[in-house]
Amino acid sequence: MEQLKTIGRELAMGSQGGFGQSKEFLDLVKSIGEARSKAEEERIVLHEIETLKRRLAEPDIPKRKMKEYLIRLVYVEMLGHDASFAYIHAVKMTHDDNLVLKRTGYLAVSLFLNDDHDLIILIVNTIQKDLKSDNYLVVCTALNAVCKLINDETVPAVLPQVVELLAHQKEAVRKKAIMALHRFYQKSPSSVLHLVSNFRKRLCDNDPGVMGATLCPLFDLITIDVNTYKDLVVSFVSILRQVAERRLPKTYDYHQLPAPFIQIRLLKILAMLGSGDKQASEKMYTVVSDIFKKCDSTSNIGNAVLYECICCVSAIHPNPKLLDQAAQVISRFLKSDSHNLKYMGIDALGRLIKISPEIAEQHQLAVIDCLEDPDDTLKRKTFELLYKMTKSSNVEVIVDRMISYMISINDNHYKTYIASRCVELAEQFAPSNQWFIQTMNKVFEHAGDLVNVKVAHNLMKLIAEGFGEDDDTADSQLRSSAVESYLRIIGEPKLPSVFLQVICWVLGEYGTADGKYSASYITGKLCDVAEAYSNDETVKAYAVTAIKKIYAFEISAGRKVEMLPECQSLVEELSASHSTDLQQRAYELQAVIGIDAHAIESIMPSDASCEDVEIDKNLSFLDGYVQQAIEKGAQPYISENERTGMLNINNFRNQDQPEALSHSLRFEAYELPKPLVPSRVPPAAVASSTELVPVPEPYYARETHQTASLPSVSDAGSSELKLRLDGVQKKWGRPTYSSSASLTSTSSSHKTTNGVTQVDGVGTSNSKGRDTYDSRKPSVEISPEKQKLASSLFGGSSRTEKRASSGNHKVSKAAEKSHVGKAAGAHSDTVVEKINREPTPDLLDFSDLAVTSTAPSVDPFQQLEGLLDQTEATSTMNNGAAGASRTPEIMGLYADSAVSGLSSSVANRDEFNLSSELSNAARTSQVGVSQLNKGPNPKDSLEKDALVRQMGVNPTSQNPNLFKDLLG
């Protein structure tokens, strides 16, 4: 009772608005159907889109209304308009639990989206959930969506669940699962290749629908690999027999024919499996014969099954009984009044002609009737059949009918196709030479430039080679008939360019071969062609070349050649042509006329167009030239393969080298930096110039170098660049200059060996050790600004000061202040730099140990006493530097004053003898050059200062202005 009420409500809704659809939707469909123009239709649809946009933007839309809106949007999309604004609503509806709404959502999504749309990812999860549903209708709905929406990237997400559904209890689910797997195979074959065995299993399913669905993927698999499925022939034959014997339920009948679509699919599969296999074909004969007998030919579906049987018979190993049955069916098709059946009969007859040509003779009149049928499609199909039926006895009729049809049609594509078919048939089955030439002339005349260029080349080749027989007379007759026919046609207006090319070539090769026509007559015709078609450079080129051939043949035959006036004017015209090809041909024609007969025979032999041209690919005639070039020093030729191989090897190395460098450690040393200012001083001079005057401390050579180059930077090339201090006065120790002249005045002689300065005397070993240590010290690149600063700091005051006489020092206050400031700053900087920058001694460097362990053997008092007489000491060290301005140092002044005060306070001491002090100072200065290093020791200086203070000596008592100068 409730079901009746539900049906009543549905009927009531249908009467009001079409089974739940509103009146608005029905009015939309009606208005679009009644639209009188495309513009009116678009106006209605655009208005509907705006309405739906406004409705979908409203909140809390009822599900029934949303369903209707989606159906209306589907209608809008089907009319070609964009409804992408509602795609997300369709996706949301697929999540609904209501079956009707879910199916509507899946339907809309399947129509709206393609498998590459961005919203597909939102549906995969819903599909997975629906495939596991207990309601088989929901599962079927999800499987329908899978076939449309799943792409090759999302196949793995649903494939396991689809495979599980192959064993579902409902046959509809199994059928749709097979269809889904087939779709997966079409999308991504590699993803389902391991599941091919499932198709074999489902072939034996109890439900005919599942079995029929399995035939589709098996057909695709057999098309790719036939031999793998040969073992299924018996199964397919058994299934086909059961279908033909009506063992399937009546629900599979169509127009009283049992499962015709399953029969058609099985016949296609059997045709592939039985092709070229006699053993497999024998298993099919019985069932195919039964179908011929039992199939009803009164319906279209029955004729379709019979046509498929004929196709199967033509594909498998031939059987006479089956061929007779097929011929009878073809006869009924051809005698039918239906154009469709005639078309099918013509096509089936064309298939059987390959196996049994005599069948076509039985239906020749029916085929001719099809040629006269007004249906153009049937005519073309009949011409294809005639092409297959052509032989020597009927070639004239068939080709004539084909040419007549070619003249009557305006389709250039099919006209070209018919022309090529006519040429092929004329070449293969020509009954006579005259007929062949006439047929080809008709084809070129009416097909025009639509004829393929290859057809013209084949025609020229055929005329040149003849019919391939040893009978030269037949070939000569062919060429003569061609020349005669072309001389008749050449005067007609508007001949196709391809045809004119053939005419010019034939007249040039064989125009005077038989002697019927003179050379002047042929050349006159060719000149007329070149003049008539002056805009076609190809035709003019063929004409000039033909004239050249004729004149060459005449000269080689010993006949006198006289160029016609029109030919002469043509040559003059072409000589001035913009086309280089025409100019070349014109000049060649003029050159040929002036050559003797013997040369002409060698250059252009008669009737030699088909002779094979021997090509010397190795160019052996150039061997002598190449050998001479190699003897003169030219590089030998490298073949292309060798060049390519060398390039590949170089590319391979270039590709591998960066990878090797980027993935491995480099252990080689860094390159030495190039100096900014190249040194012009020889190595020996550089080594000597950087060593100041040796004084009694072994490590002050390093300190002096560091003081001169304040920004000490380590570098491996210590001997490359050093500060040049020639002529710069030393600020510490005894007053001296570091010039080469002062070095030569010392009592000890210097020697330079391998860039190391050695001193002959007592301290030779110490000097060697010191020089070795200094040579290992890193040099510093000193910028010109720093060199200028060092020069101004250490050598700027020597030009303005004069050395006072011995004992008295008349120095201005400004000079004294300058010296005091510079000396104090240099002294403090030297001490700090020594503490901060003196490198850690190497415990394994024995040369350093030897140097540093050598303590000075000179008494500090003797040093102090040696400073008393600055004039004597300075003259001893700086002999040979006469005329140079000498500047007293502040330490020297301080030492003099200290010693003078000391002498006054200890005058009663007998051991203090000034003469002995002077001798000790002289002796010390002689030995200290070779034994001690340069510069004073700050420690000794401090000790001297402390000793003086202990003795109560007041430095300012002797020189009261000195303290003031020191304090500034």
Buried (B, 14 or more C-beta within 10 A) or exposed (E): EEEEEEEEEEEEBEEEBEEBBBEBBEEBBEBBEEBEEEEEBBEBBEEBBEBBEEBBEEEEBEEEEBBBBBBBBBBBBEBEBEBEEBBEBBBEBBBBEEEEBBBBBBBBBBBBBEEEBEBBEBBBEBBBEBBEBEEBBBBBBBBBBBBBBBEBBBBEBBBEBBBEBBEBEBBBBBBBBBBBBBBBBEBBEEBBEEBBEBBBEBBEBEBBBBBBBBBBBBBEBBEEEBEEBBEBBEEBBEBBBBBBEBEBEEEBEEEEBBBBBBBBBBBBBBBBBBBEBEEBBEBBBEBBBBBBEBBBBEBEBBBBBBBBBBBBBBBBBBBEEBBEBBBEBBBEBBEBEEBBBBBBBBBBBBBBBEBBEEBBEEBEEBBEBBBEBEBEEBBBBBBBBBBBBBEEEBBBEBBEBBBEBBEEBEEEEBBBBBBBBBBBBBBEBBEEBBBBBBBBBBBBBBBBEBBBEEBBBBBBEBBBEBEEEEEEEBBBBBBBBBBBBBBEBBEEEEBBBBBBBBBBBBBBBBBBBEEEBBBBBBBBBBBBBBBBBEEBBBBBBBBBBBBBBBBBBBBBBEEEBEBBEBBEEBBEBBBEBEEEBBBBBBEBBBEBBEBEEEBBBEEBEBEEBEEEEEEEEEEEEEEEEEEEBEEEEEEEEEEEEEEEEEEEEEEEEEEEEEEEEEEEEEEEEEEEEEBEEEBEBEEBBBBBBBBBBBBBBBBBBBBBBBBBBBEBEEBEEBBBBBBBBBBBBBBBBBBBBBBBBBBEBBBBEBEEEEBBBBBEBBBBEBBBBBBBBBBEBEBBBBEEEBBEEBBEBBBEBBEEBEBBEBEEBEBEEEBBBBBBEBBEEBBEEBBEBBEEEEEEEEEEBEBBBBBBEBEBEBEBBBBBBBBBBBBBBBBBBBBEBEEBEBBBBBBBBBBBBBBBBBBEEEEEEEEBEEEEBBEBBBEBBBBBBBBBBBBBBBEBBEEBEEBBEEEEBBBEEBBEEBEEBBEE
